[in-house]
Amino acid sequence: MSEARSTAFAPHEEAADAAIVIEEVRKRYGDHQAVDGVSLQVRRGEFFGLLGPNGAGKTTLVEMMEGLRRADSGTVTVLGQSPWPRNVALLPRLGVQTQTSAFFVRQTAREHLRTVAALYGAGRDDADRTLADVGLDGQRDVMVENLSGGQRQRLAIASALVHGPELIFLDEPTAALDPQARRDLWDVLRELKSAGRTIVYTTHHLDEAEALCDRVAILVAGSVAALDSPHHLVSAAAAPTRVLLPVERLSREEAAAMAGVDRVTVQGGSLVLETATSGKVLQALDALTGLDGVQTRTATLEDVYLELTGARHGDQHDHDTERQA
Ligand SMILES: Nc1ncnc2c1ncn2[C@@H]1O[C@H](COP(=O)(O)OP(=O)(O)OP(=O)(O)O)[C@@H](O)[C@H]1O
């Protein structure tokens, strides 16, 4: 794995506006080094994404920030305090949604949220407003055990937000949501950010990270492989431009023979031409077949992620026609 791509902070230079400072943190489970010397800072008011393949160490790292796990070495500082040993003063300032959030299943959605609100000293109005914010107004009188998976997930998010915490940890919050609910949640999260909250967001949806996050850290095998804004990461990426055209327009061999085309694949009825010189390829295509129905796709955060995690092209080899240099 190459060195971590640029970070806006030098690791040991603590920003005055940091909500979280992590320095050289390590955590081992038996023989397995789950977190291997991570240093990063999350600024106050920042929407910070934590990305990485299954088992990369994201949950372990977040749990150390939440005060649920102790680091073997290194330091974790959250809102100016150490979250470990369990720091009761910090708890009301944090909002935590996990994949295994607990519910009072024999209560209605509204009763549940009012109970959670009361535990944190927040009011019924806060509960009712948060329920509406996550789109559960229509289900407020439904027993928690009868909510759908996506509705429960929204209730878990509401439970993390109801007391107005400064720092919010969300672990794959859109995993079970339908596309509309996902977009609605994005709006809720953007409003939280506008209101100055800090959000640490774990997700496997790269489009989501690109749309929402100010900066992302990509964790690979317990280390930070990249840390920057999605924009900077994508701009610096070596990923090619893809030119897509209907598969019947050209043969793969003809496409692979075009000047500037580095690689040809077939995906979902499209011939995909990868190139570093899209202008040249488009001109040639125009002359050969015309440009009707031709689409161009530039690099995305997903390309950067796949490059860094080594997963790029992993399952497409059967369809490849790579051009020999
Ligand atoms: N309590 C534990 N005991 C032993 N090993 C653990 C424990 N928790 C996590 N691990 C291991 O540590 C590694 C990192 O796990 P972690 O859950 O932090 O990864 P992750 O990036 O959150 O993965 P995912 O995307 O699948 O949620 C994995 O190999 C996992 O099997």
The ligand as an SDF file (V2000), in Angstrom:
LIG
                    3D

 31 33  0  0  0  0  0  0  0  0999 V2000
  -14.1120   -7.9910   19.5670 N   0  0  0  0  0  0  0  0  0  0  0  0
  -13.3040   -8.4690   18.6220 C   0  0  0  0  0  0  0  0  0  0  0  0
  -12.5280   -9.5280   18.8370 N   0  0  0  0  0  0  0  0  0  0  0  0
  -11.6910  -10.0000   17.8850 C   0  0  0  0  0  0  0  0  0  0  0  0
  -11.5520   -9.4540   16.6650 N   0  0  0  0  0  0  0  0  0  0  0  0
  -12.3070   -8.3870   16.3900 C   0  0  0  0  0  0  0  0  0  0  0  0
  -13.2260   -7.8380   17.3390 C   0  0  0  0  0  0  0  0  0  0  0  0
  -13.8390   -6.7830   16.7630 N   0  0  0  0  0  0  0  0  0  0  0  0
  -13.3310   -6.6780   15.5240 C   0  0  0  0  0  0  0  0  0  0  0  0
  -12.4080   -7.6310   15.2950 N   0  0  0  0  0  0  0  0  0  0  0  0
  -11.6110   -7.8160   14.0740 C   0  0  0  0  0  0  0  0  0  0  0  0
  -10.8830   -6.6160   13.8480 O   0  0  0  0  0  0  0  0  0  0  0  0
  -10.9110   -6.2460   12.4790 C   0  0  0  0  0  0  0  0  0  0  0  0
  -11.5180   -4.8800   12.3090 C   0  0  0  0  0  0  0  0  0  0  0  0
  -12.8910   -4.9600   12.6210 O   0  0  0  0  0  0  0  0  0  0  0  0
  -13.8600   -3.7070   12.5410 P   0  0  0  0  0  0  0  0  0  0  0  0
  -15.2120   -4.1750   12.9790 O   0  0  0  0  0  0  0  0  0  0  0  0
  -13.2590   -2.5790   13.2850 O   0  0  0  0  0  0  0  0  0  0  0  0
  -13.8330   -3.4000   10.9680 O   0  0  0  0  0  0  0  0  0  0  0  0
  -14.8160   -2.4890   10.0900 P   0  0  0  0  0  0  0  0  0  0  0  0
  -13.9360   -1.6860    9.2220 O   0  0  0  0  0  0  0  0  0  0  0  0
  -15.7690   -1.7660   10.9670 O   0  0  0  0  0  0  0  0  0  0  0  0
  -15.5850   -3.5720    9.2190 O   0  0  0  0  0  0  0  0  0  0  0  0
  -17.0960   -3.5590    8.5970 P   0  0  0  0  0  0  0  0  0  0  0  0
  -17.0740   -2.6450    7.4070 O   0  0  0  0  0  0  0  0  0  0  0  0
  -17.2810   -4.9950    8.1900 O   0  0  0  0  0  0  0  0  0  0  0  0
  -18.0410   -3.1240    9.6790 O   0  0  0  0  0  0  0  0  0  0  0  0
  -11.6760   -7.3610   11.7530 C   0  0  0  0  0  0  0  0  0  0  0  0
  -10.7420   -8.2690   11.2370 O   0  0  0  0  0  0  0  0  0  0  0  0
  -12.4970   -7.9970   12.8440 C   0  0  0  0  0  0  0  0  0  0  0  0
  -12.7100   -9.3620   12.5910 O   0  0  0  0  0  0  0  0  0  0  0  0
  1  2  1  0
  2  3  1  0
  2  7  2  0
  3  4  2  0
  4  5  1  0
  5  6  2  0
  6  7  1  0
  6 10  1  0
  7  8  1  0
  8  9  2  0
  9 10  1  0
 10 11  1  0
 11 12  1  0
 11 30  1  0
 12 13  1  0
 13 14  1  0
 13 28  1  0
 14 15  1  0
 15 16  1  0
 16 17  2  0
 16 18  1  0
 16 19  1  0
 19 20  1  0
 20 21  2  0
 20 22  1  0
 20 23  1  0
 23 24  1  0
 24 25  2  0
 24 26  1  0
 24 27  1  0
 28 29  1  0
 28 30  1  0
 30 31  1  0
M  END
$$$$
